[in-house]
């Protein structure tokens, strides 16, 4: 685990680029620009997924007389359990099927709360949005890829809320059943897109799934490093 963290840090330091430092020649070369969604096009205003779970728990307790404690932890544990038990990439329903200690009606309500919180806490990465608009203006085809358990329609709603509507397709691991991390989502995109569109460039923030795995699968990639 420690070695893995060190490798990620080294790769990030060597290859990570802020948007202002992106190689324009590589972007010009590509016919298709593939954007990662979370922490690339979109951030969570609350921080990360675990913060969303805490917001869900807080919302429940603000609305109901029946106080619940520990939901955020149970939700995180359930995701790990779902990943172990499922032979494909998991979705939100898989995760909620693993949460113990609540009635079905309560889980259904918590499920809806989480979707709403995911939408409400999403915020646009303005510098990446500017790059996205330039790609549109120069006639690039746009694909969005996300290793995410949320339903595709939720991600489409988030993008639409922030003015990102001009894209050819969005591939979501929870819907497709394959991920960038495994490389199989890239394989699917290549089989569906490359024949009609041409050269693909992927842009994302994750060292392994957005950068190394993309390159392993034969896709040029830029590792995005957020300006602090």
Kinemage of the C-alpha trace (Angstrom):
@kinemage 1
@onewidth
@group {chain A} dominant
@subgroup {mainchain}
@vectorlist {calphas} color= white
{ca unk a 1} P 0.000 0.000 0.000
{ca unk a 2} L 2.798 2.412 0.918
{ca unk a 3} L 4.712 1.547 -2.270
{ca unk a 4} L 1.552 2.116 -4.319
{ca unk a 5} L 1.121 5.581 -2.797
{ca unk a 6} L 4.752 6.437 -3.494
{ca unk a 7} L 4.428 5.341 -7.139
{ca unk a 8} L 1.275 7.441 -7.554
{ca unk a 9} L 2.989 10.468 -6.057
{ca unk a 10} L 6.026 10.064 -8.314
{ca unk a 11} L 3.897 9.663 -11.456
{ca unk a 12} L 1.770 12.662 -10.452
{ca unk a 13} L 4.864 14.799 -9.910
{ca unk a 14} L 6.460 13.715 -13.190
{ca unk a 15} L 3.448 13.750 -15.501
{ca unk a 16} L 0.719 15.780 -13.781
{ca unk a 17} L -0.146 18.986 -15.617
{ca unk a 18} L -2.309 21.971 -14.884
{ca unk a 19} L -4.665 22.972 -17.700
{ca unk a 20} L -2.451 25.912 -18.645
{ca unk a 21} L 0.407 23.460 -19.253
{ca unk a 22} L -1.487 20.964 -21.406
{ca unk a 23} L 0.393 20.138 -24.649
{ca unk a 24} L -1.647 21.925 -27.321
{ca unk a 25} L -0.113 19.835 -30.118
{ca unk a 26} L -1.470 16.636 -28.577
{ca unk a 27} L -4.924 18.157 -28.175
{ca unk a 28} L -4.832 19.381 -31.783
{ca unk a 29} L -3.841 15.865 -32.926
{ca unk a 30} L -6.879 14.213 -31.350
{ca unk a 31} L -10.206 13.807 -33.115
{ca unk a 32} L -11.932 12.812 -29.863
{ca unk a 33} L -11.348 14.291 -26.431
{ca unk a 34} L -12.393 12.033 -23.583
{ca unk a 35} L -12.919 13.733 -20.225
{ca unk a 36} L -12.993 12.075 -16.837
{ca unk a 37} L -15.892 13.535 -14.845
{ca unk a 38} L -15.252 13.640 -11.095
{ca unk a 39} L -12.301 15.754 -9.975
{ca unk a 40} L -11.722 16.728 -13.590
{ca unk a 41} L -14.845 18.337 -15.072
{ca unk a 42} L -16.808 18.296 -11.826
{ca unk a 43} L -15.880 18.666 -8.165
{ca unk a 44} L -17.926 17.968 -5.039
{ca unk a 45} L -18.334 21.147 -2.994
{ca unk a 46} L -18.436 19.050 0.199
{ca unk a 47} L -15.123 17.360 -0.597
{ca unk a 48} L -15.531 13.685 -1.447
{ca unk a 49} L -17.991 10.787 -1.512
{ca unk a 50} L -17.679 10.156 2.229
{ca unk a 51} L -18.722 13.750 2.855
{ca unk a 52} L -21.820 13.122 0.705
{ca unk a 53} L -22.725 10.136 2.900
{ca unk a 54} L -22.456 12.346 5.991
{ca unk a 55} L -24.687 14.940 4.343
{ca unk a 56} L -27.270 12.228 3.635
{ca unk a 57} L -27.238 11.179 7.286
{ca unk a 58} L -27.541 14.815 8.373
{ca unk a 59} L -30.480 15.419 6.037
{ca unk a 60} L -32.317 12.378 7.359
{ca unk a 61} L -31.860 13.528 10.953
{ca unk a 62} L -33.041 17.045 10.110
{ca unk a 63} L -36.248 15.756 8.520
{ca unk a 64} L -37.180 12.773 10.697
{ca unk a 65} L -37.893 12.487 14.387
{ca unk a 66} L -36.195 9.101 14.293
{ca unk a 67} L -32.491 9.866 14.643
{ca unk a 68} L -30.007 7.587 12.858
{ca unk a 69} L -26.334 7.329 13.668
{ca unk a 70} L -23.561 5.694 11.727
{ca unk a 71} L -25.226 5.643 8.316
{ca unk a 72} L -22.221 7.261 6.625
{ca unk a 73} L -19.933 4.496 7.875
{ca unk a 74} L -22.421 1.739 6.961
{ca unk a 75} L -22.747 3.241 3.478
{ca unk a 76} L -18.961 3.195 2.973
{ca unk a 77} L -18.686 -0.384 4.243
{ca unk a 78} L -21.571 -1.484 1.999
{ca unk a 79} L -19.724 -0.193 -1.063
{ca unk a 80} L -16.692 -2.314 -0.202
{ca unk a 81} L -18.908 -5.368 0.352
{ca unk a 82} L -20.664 -4.821 -2.986
{ca unk a 83} L -17.319 -4.621 -4.806
{ca unk a 84} L -16.300 -7.964 -3.322
{ca unk a 85} L -19.573 -9.741 -4.087
{ca unk a 86} L -20.272 -8.425 -7.605
{ca unk a 87} L -18.490 -9.856 -10.627
{ca unk a 88} L -19.103 -6.662 -12.604
{ca unk a 89} L -18.738 -2.978 -11.800
{ca unk a 90} L -21.201 -2.008 -9.080
{ca unk a 91} L -24.045 0.507 -9.170
{ca unk a 92} L -25.884 2.342 -6.409
{ca unk a 93} L -28.556 -0.348 -6.052
{ca unk a 94} L -25.863 -2.977 -5.503
{ca unk a 95} L -24.469 -0.867 -2.679
{ca unk a 96} L -27.807 -0.267 -0.952
{ca unk a 97} L -28.553 -3.985 -1.112
{ca unk a 98} L -25.563 -4.443 1.211
{ca unk a 99} L -26.649 -1.911 3.870
{ca unk a 100} L -27.963 -3.588 7.011
{ca unk a 101} L -30.103 -2.263 9.845
{ca unk a 102} L -32.746 -0.281 7.967
{ca unk a 103} L -36.222 -1.001 6.676
{ca unk a 104} L -36.741 -1.148 2.911
{ca unk a 105} L -38.720 2.108 2.937
{ca unk a 106} L -35.907 3.823 4.850
{ca unk a 107} L -33.283 2.578 2.400
{ca unk a 108} L -35.363 3.791 -0.529
{ca unk a 109} L -35.543 7.244 1.035
{ca unk a 110} L -31.828 7.306 1.858
{ca unk a 111} L -31.100 6.194 -1.727
{ca unk a 112} L -33.070 9.155 -3.061
{ca unk a 113} L -31.350 11.512 -0.609
{ca unk a 114} L -27.940 10.395 -1.821
{ca unk a 115} L -28.808 11.014 -5.449
{ca unk a 116} L -30.116 14.486 -4.594
{ca unk a 117} L -27.020 15.291 -2.533
{ca unk a 118} L -24.748 14.130 -5.348
{ca unk a 119} L -26.523 16.529 -7.690
{ca unk a 120} L -26.692 19.412 -5.223
{ca unk a 121} L -23.035 19.256 -4.144
{ca unk a 122} L -21.629 19.100 -7.674
{ca unk a 123} L -19.737 22.152 -8.837
{ca unk a 124} L -18.054 23.001 -12.118
{ca unk a 125} L -14.284 23.022 -12.575
{ca unk a 126} L -14.123 26.298 -14.457
{ca unk a 127} L -10.650 25.887 -15.942
{ca unk a 128} L -11.533 22.464 -17.340
{ca unk a 129} L -14.838 23.840 -18.608
{ca unk a 130} L -12.928 26.439 -20.610
{ca unk a 131} L -10.867 23.676 -22.209
{ca unk a 132} L -14.054 21.724 -22.917
{ca unk a 133} L -15.537 24.764 -24.706
{ca unk a 134} L -12.374 25.221 -26.782
{ca unk a 135} L -12.574 21.580 -27.833
{ca unk a 136} L -16.178 22.114 -28.933
{ca unk a 137} L -15.242 25.269 -30.829
{ca unk a 138} L -12.477 23.463 -32.716
{ca unk a 139} L -14.776 20.651 -33.778
{ca unk a 140} L -13.623 17.913 -31.447
{ca unk a 141} L -15.921 15.039 -30.611
{ca unk a 142} L -16.455 14.794 -26.858
{ca unk a 143} L -16.754 11.630 -24.791
{ca unk a 144} L -17.103 11.536 -21.008
{ca unk a 145} L -16.023 8.518 -18.963
{ca unk a 146} L -16.599 7.926 -15.275
{ca unk a 147} L -15.899 5.083 -12.873
{ca unk a 148} L -19.018 5.816 -10.869
{ca unk a 149} L -21.823 3.865 -9.191
{ca unk a 150} L -24.451 6.542 -9.786
{ca unk a 151} L -26.991 5.957 -12.590
{ca unk a 152} L -26.046 7.495 -15.919
{ca unk a 153} L -29.081 9.789 -15.799
{ca unk a 154} L -27.767 11.362 -12.574
{ca unk a 155} L -24.429 12.223 -14.164
{ca unk a 156} L -26.228 13.574 -17.220
{ca unk a 157} L -28.301 15.801 -14.931
{ca unk a 158} L -25.200 17.120 -13.169
{ca unk a 159} L -23.486 17.908 -16.466
{ca unk a 160} L -26.595 19.587 -17.844
{ca unk a 161} L -26.963 21.699 -14.689
{ca unk a 162} L -23.475 23.057 -15.319
{ca unk a 163} L -23.809 23.721 -19.030
{ca unk a 164} L -22.068 20.598 -20.309
{ca unk a 165} L -24.480 19.324 -22.932
{ca unk a 166} L -22.383 19.100 -26.096
{ca unk a 167} L -20.917 15.614 -25.932
{ca unk a 168} L -21.394 12.519 -28.058
{ca unk a 169} L -21.607 9.929 -25.315
{ca unk a 170} L -21.092 9.374 -21.617
{ca unk a 171} L -19.838 6.006 -20.383
{ca unk a 172} L -20.553 5.257 -16.710
{ca unk a 173} L -19.058 2.141 -15.145
{ca unk a 174} L -22.135 1.421 -13.015
{ca unk a 175} L -24.325 1.329 -16.119
{ca unk a 176} L -21.886 -0.345 -18.494
{ca unk a 177} L -20.566 -2.874 -15.975
{ca unk a 178} L -16.947 -2.145 -16.938
{ca unk a 179} L -14.451 0.359 -15.587
{ca unk a 180} L -11.500 2.485 -16.600
{ca unk a 181} L -9.568 0.946 -13.723
{ca unk a 182} L -9.816 -2.510 -15.294
{ca unk a 183} L -9.177 -1.114 -18.776
{ca unk a 184} L -12.373 -2.676 -20.091
{ca unk a 185} L -14.266 0.613 -20.306
{ca unk a 186} L -11.503 1.974 -22.549
{ca unk a 187} L -11.811 -1.146 -24.665
{ca unk a 188} L -15.539 -0.534 -25.022
{ca unk a 189} L -15.009 3.098 -25.981
{ca unk a 190} L -12.388 2.116 -28.551
{ca unk a 191} L -14.665 -0.483 -30.112
{ca unk a 192} L -17.616 1.915 -30.279
{ca unk a 193} L -15.895 5.201 -31.082
{ca unk a 194} L -12.541 4.813 -32.771
{ca unk a 195} L -13.885 3.471 -36.045
{ca unk a 196} L -16.081 6.473 -36.673
{ca unk a 197} L -14.148 9.227 -34.944
{ca unk a 198} L -10.412 8.595 -35.098
{ca unk a 199} L -7.690 9.411 -32.571
{ca unk a 200} L -8.717 9.610 -28.906
{ca unk a 201} L -7.092 11.630 -26.127
{ca unk a 202} L -8.202 11.046 -22.529
{ca unk a 203} L -7.892 13.678 -19.792
{ca unk a 204} L -8.305 12.813 -16.120
{ca unk a 205} L -6.872 13.188 -12.635
{ca unk a 206} L -6.398 9.588 -11.482
{ca unk a 207} L -2.859 8.300 -11.904
{ca unk a 208} L -3.860 4.707 -12.479
{ca unk a 209} L -7.299 4.636 -14.100
{ca unk a 210} L -7.058 7.876 -16.131
{ca unk a 211} L -3.393 7.901 -17.075
{ca unk a 212} L -1.560 4.595 -16.804
{ca unk a 213} L -4.468 2.341 -17.760
{ca unk a 214} L -5.466 4.560 -20.677
{ca unk a 215} L -1.931 4.312 -22.046
{ca unk a 216} L -1.823 0.566 -21.480
{ca unk a 217} L -4.993 0.312 -23.569
{ca unk a 218} L -3.388 2.305 -26.386
{ca unk a 219} L -5.046 5.665 -25.689
{ca unk a 220} L -3.004 8.840 -25.354
{ca unk a 221} L -3.653 10.466 -21.986
{ca unk a 222} L -2.942 13.664 -20.078
{ca unk a 223} L -2.776 13.483 -16.287
{ca unk a 224} L -4.620 16.467 -14.883
{ca unk a 225} L -3.262 18.110 -11.748
{ca unk a 226} L -5.584 20.643 -10.127
{ca unk a 227} L -4.166 24.104 -9.523
{ca unk a 228} L -4.050 24.727 -5.769
